[in-house]
Amino acid sequence: MKIEYRVFIFICCISALSFLGASFFSDGAQAAPDVKPIFEIPVGSDDTAETGVAGEWVVEEEIADYDKFYFPAAFCADPKSGLIFVLDSARNRILAFSNEGKPAGELKIPFDFPPSDLAWHAGLETFFVVFSDRPQIAALKVAIKEGLALRSHKLLELEGLSEMAPGIQNIWPCASSSDKENIFALTFNSGCDSAGASFLYAGDKFLKLHDIEGEIEYVAASQEKPCVYMIGANAASKIALVEMDLRSGKISETALLNEFLSKKSGYGCVSCRSIGADAAGNIYLEAHFSSGEISDKAFVYKFDKNMKQLGKAEIFTSPEMLSNRYVYLDASGAVYYMKLDITNKKIQFYRFAF
């Protein structure tokens, strides 16, 4: 995976300052008031025979490979089954848990590539896993009620790209009005001309629809309609929520409050990104605030379709680990957060409701 991509992930997970000179494990993350994890998993060691654990414990001085996710690279939640799926990249597998932390299955990924993200499509009963070093997607059809028993697996190509992406950063399934139409958004690692693209998944093929253009740091999909959201900023004078229709490629913008603009001095917003929209069309933003470069307060904001604020919840300022997807919004509007408890060597999962 390219260094530029790793820099971006560190900015999202800890801060640029932490990456360039301070500790890999930031000690400045603050818990939201009175929040306890819904469950937690012990972090394992490099002994792959261990069970009931996730990830591979490492301290900064022992990191030999910055292209490796030592802790879970991503996770997602399925409100239909009530399960949370964890991409345990260090052990090349997917783990399933109930919201109370009860183990509900394990799936070994049948491809020996570094997995970077996953998406669960309940309608297709399929996991889609992407890899950091190749423009291919693993489609893994499973039986959830049988502990993620693997029914079939295929490695799919991306068709219609003008150039091969060096690898895939994130994958997002999007809502669709047709059961026969499945649209996905992908973002690529650095080294590709476009930040990402939308794809139609049909007949075991990913057919490109439109490029996602621009200097985009992060996109997030809607679970109401086939679109993605991202943040666009013009220096320090304007910030907007950018919406892209994945079918047509049409782009629209909605101005955001100055509260989300970065300030040259004093206390203010230091980063802002969309984390998606729920099935009702409500839009969620994650914003970090500080008087310096390292975030000391972080919140998730909930807005309706007209960008009227409906709620606000304080979250953590850092997941305390390198992770590709540590915040997940499900279709019901629940916000999940995955972070490392460094002291107790556990991966913790939190749920925020509005």
Residue pairs with C-beta under 8 A, 6 or more apart in sequence:
1 67
1 114
1 116
1 132
1 133
1 167
1 189
2 166
2 167
2 189
2 190
2 191
4 190
5 132
5 169
5 189
5 190
6 66
6 67
7 16
7 19
8 190
8 217
9 322
9 323
9 324
10 16
10 18
10 19
10 322
11 19
11 217
11 271
12 217
12 218
12 271
12 273
13 318
13 319
13 321
13 322
13 323
13 326
14 24
14 26
14 318
14 320
15 26
15 293
15 294
15 295
15 318
16 293
17 293
17 294
18 24
18 26
18 294
23 60
24 59
24 60
24 63
24 322
25 59
25 60
25 320
25 321
25 340
25 342
26 294
26 317
26 318
26 320
28 294
28 295
28 296
28 317
28 318
29 316
29 317
29 318
29 319
29 320
29 339
30 296
30 297
30 316
30 317
31 316
32 313
32 314
32 315
32 316
32 352
33 314
35 350
35 352
36 350
37 348
37 349
37 350
38 99
38 100
38 101
38 349
38 350
38 351
39 97
39 99
39 100
39 101
39 348
39 349
40 101
40 341
40 344
40 346
40 347
40 348
40 349
41 52
41 53
41 54
41 86
41 95
41 97
41 101
41 346
41 347
42 52
42 53
42 54
42 345
42 346
42 347
43 53
43 54
43 55
43 56
43 57
43 71
43 340
43 345
43 346
43 347
44 50
44 53
44 54
44 55
44 56
44 57
44 90
44 91
45 56
45 57
46 56
48 91
52 103
54 71
54 72
54 86
54 88
54 91
54 95
54 347
55 70
55 71
55 72
55 88
55 90
55 91
55 347
56 70
56 71
56 90
56 91
57 70
57 345
58 70
63 70
67 114
67 132
68 89
68 90
68 114
69 89
69 90
69 114
69 116
69 322
69 323
69 324
70 90
70 321
70 322
71 90
71 321
71 322
71 323
71 340
71 347
72 86
72 87
72 88
72 89
72 323
72 338
72 347
73 87
73 89
73 115
73 116
73 117
73 323
73 324
73 325
74 87
74 116
74 117
74 118
74 323
74 324
74 325
75 84
75 85
75 86
75 87
75 118
75 325
75 326
75 328
75 336
75 338
75 349
76 84
76 85
76 118
76 119
76 120
76 325
76 328
76 330
77 83
77 84
77 85
77 328
77 330
77 334
77 336
78 84
78 85
78 120
78 122
78 330
79 330
79 331
79 332
79 334
80 122
81 122
81 144
82 98
82 99
83 96
83 97
83 98
83 99
83 104
83 144
84 96
84 97
84 98
84 99
84 336
84 349
85 94
85 95
85 96
85 118
85 120
85 127
86 94
86 95
86 96
86 97
86 338
86 347
87 94
87 115
87 117
87 118
87 129
88 94
88 95
89 114
89 115
89 116
92 108
92 109
92 112
92 115
93 106
93 107
93 108
93 109
94 106
94 107
94 109
94 118
94 127
94 129
94 140
94 148
95 103
95 105
95 106
96 103
96 104
96 105
96 106
96 107
96 144
96 147
96 148
97 103
97 104
97 349
98 104
99 351
101 349
104 144
104 147
104 148
105 144
105 146
105 147
105 148
105 149
106 147
106 148
107 127
107 140
107 142
107 148
107 150
108 150
109 115
109 129
109 138
109 140
110 138
110 140
110 150
110 153
111 129
111 131
111 138
111 153
111 155
113 131
113 133
113 134
113 136
114 131
114 132
114 133
115 129
115 130
115 131
115 132
115 138
116 130
116 131
116 132
116 167
116 168
116 169
116 170
116 324
117 129
117 130
117 168
117 169
117 170
117 171
117 324
117 325
118 127
118 128
118 129
118 130
118 171
119 127
119 128
119 171
119 172
119 173
119 184
120 126
120 127
120 128
120 173
121 127
121 128
121 173
121 182
123 179
123 182
124 141
124 182
125 141
125 142
125 143
125 144
125 151
126 139
126 140
126 141
126 142
127 138
127 139
127 140
127 142
128 137
128 138
128 139
128 140
128 171
128 173
128 184
129 137
129 138
129 140
130 137
130 138
130 168
130 169
130 170
130 171
130 186
131 138
131 167
131 168
132 167
132 168
132 169
132 189
133 166
133 167
134 167
134 168
135 157
135 158
135 161
135 164
135 165
135 166
135 167
135 168
135 188
136 155
136 156
136 157
136 158
137 155
137 156
137 158
137 168
137 171
137 206
138 153
138 154
138 155
138 156
139 153
139 154
139 155
139 156
139 204
140 150
140 152
140 153
141 150
141 151
141 152
141 153
142 148
142 149
142 150
142 151
143 149
143 151
154 204
156 204
156 205
156 206
157 205
157 206
158 165
158 186
158 197
158 199
158 206
158 208
159 205
159 206
159 207
159 208
160 207
160 208
161 197
161 208
162 193
163 192
163 193
165 188
165 189
165 191
165 192
166 188
166 189
166 190
166 191
166 192
167 188
167 189
168 186
168 187
168 188
168 189
169 186
169 187
169 188
169 189
169 196
169 324
170 186
170 187
170 196
170 219
170 324
170 325
171 184
171 185
171 186
172 184
172 185
172 186
172 219
172 220
172 221
172 228
172 276
173 182
173 183
173 184
173 221
174 183
174 184
174 185
174 198
174 221
174 222
174 223
174 225
174 226
174 227
174 228
174 246
175 222
175 223
175 224
175 225
175 226
175 279
176 182
176 183
176 226
177 225
180 202
181 200
181 202
182 200
182 201
182 202
183 198
183 199
183 200
183 201
183 209
183 226
183 246
183 247
184 198
184 199
184 201
184 206
185 196
185 197
185 198
185 199
185 212
185 219
185 221
185 228
185 246
186 196
186 197
186 198
186 199
187 195
187 196
187 212
187 216
187 218
187 219
188 194
188 195
188 196
188 197
194 211
194 212
194 213
195 211
195 212
195 213
195 214
195 215
195 216
195 219
196 211
196 212
196 216
196 219
197 208
197 209
197 210
197 211
197 212
198 208
198 209
198 210
198 212
198 226
198 228
198 244
198 246
198 247
198 249
199 206
199 207
199 208
199 209
200 206
200 207
200 209
201 207
209 246
209 247
209 249
210 244
210 246
210 248
210 249
211 249
212 219
212 228
212 230
212 244
214 232
216 230
217 230
217 231
217 273
218 230
218 231
218 273
218 274
219 228
219 229
219 230
219 244
219 274
220 228
220 229
220 230
220 273
220 274
220 275
220 276
220 277
220 329
221 227
221 228
221 229
221 276
221 277
222 228
222 229
222 276
222 277
222 281
223 276
223 277
223 278
223 279
223 329
223 330
223 331
224 277
224 278
224 279
224 280
224 281
225 281
226 245
226 246
226 247
227 243
227 244
227 245
227 246
228 243
228 244
228 246
229 241
229 242
229 243
229 244
229 274
229 276
229 277
229 283
230 241
230 242
230 244
230 273
230 274
231 239
231 240
231 241
231 242
231 256
231 260
231 272
231 273
231 274
231 285
232 239
232 240
232 241
232 242
232 253
233 239
233 240
233 261
233 262
236 261
236 262
236 263
236 264
237 261
238 255
238 261
239 255
239 256
239 258
239 260
239 261
239 272
240 253
240 254
240 255
240 256
241 253
241 254
241 256
241 274
241 283
241 285
241 307
242 251
242 252
242 253
243 251
243 252
243 253
243 254
244 250
244 251
245 251
254 307
256 272
256 285
256 307
259 269
259 287
260 269
260 272
260 285
260 287
261 268
261 269
262 268
262 269
262 270
262 271
263 269
266 291
267 289
267 290
267 291
268 289
268 290
268 291
269 287
269 288
269 289
270 288
270 289
270 290
270 293
270 295
271 287
271 288
271 295
272 285
272 286
272 287
272 288
273 285
273 286
274 283
274 284
274 285
274 286
275 284
275 285
275 286
275 300
275 327
275 328
275 329
275 335
276 283
276 284
276 329
277 283
277 284
277 329
278 284
278 329
278 330
278 331
278 332
278 333
279 331
279 332
279 333
280 333
281 304
281 305
282 302
282 303
282 304
282 305
282 310
282 333
283 302
283 303
283 304
283 305
283 307
284 300
284 301
284 302
284 303
284 329
284 333
284 335
285 300
285 301
285 303
286 298
286 299
286 300
286 301
286 315
286 327
287 298
287 299
287 301
288 295
288 297
288 298
288 317
289 295
289 296
289 297
289 298
289 299
290 296
290 297
294 317
295 317
295 318
296 317
297 314
297 317
298 314
298 315
298 316
298 317
299 312
299 313
299 314
299 315
300 312
300 313
300 315
300 327
300 335
300 352
301 309
301 311
301 312
302 309
302 310
302 311
302 312
302 313
302 333
302 354
303 309
303 310
304 310
310 354
311 354
312 354
313 335
313 352
313 353
313 354
315 327
315 335
315 337
315 350
315 352
316 337
316 339
316 350
318 339
319 326
319 337
319 338
319 339
319 340
320 339
320 340
320 341
320 342
321 339
321 340
323 338
326 337
326 338
326 339
327 335
327 336
327 337
327 338
328 335
328 336
328 338
329 335
329 336
330 336
333 353
333 354
334 351
334 352
334 353
335 351
335 352
335 353
335 354
336 349
336 350
336 351
336 352
337 349
337 350
337 351
337 352
338 347
338 348
338 349
338 350
339 347
339 348
339 350
340 346
340 347
340 348
341 347
341 348
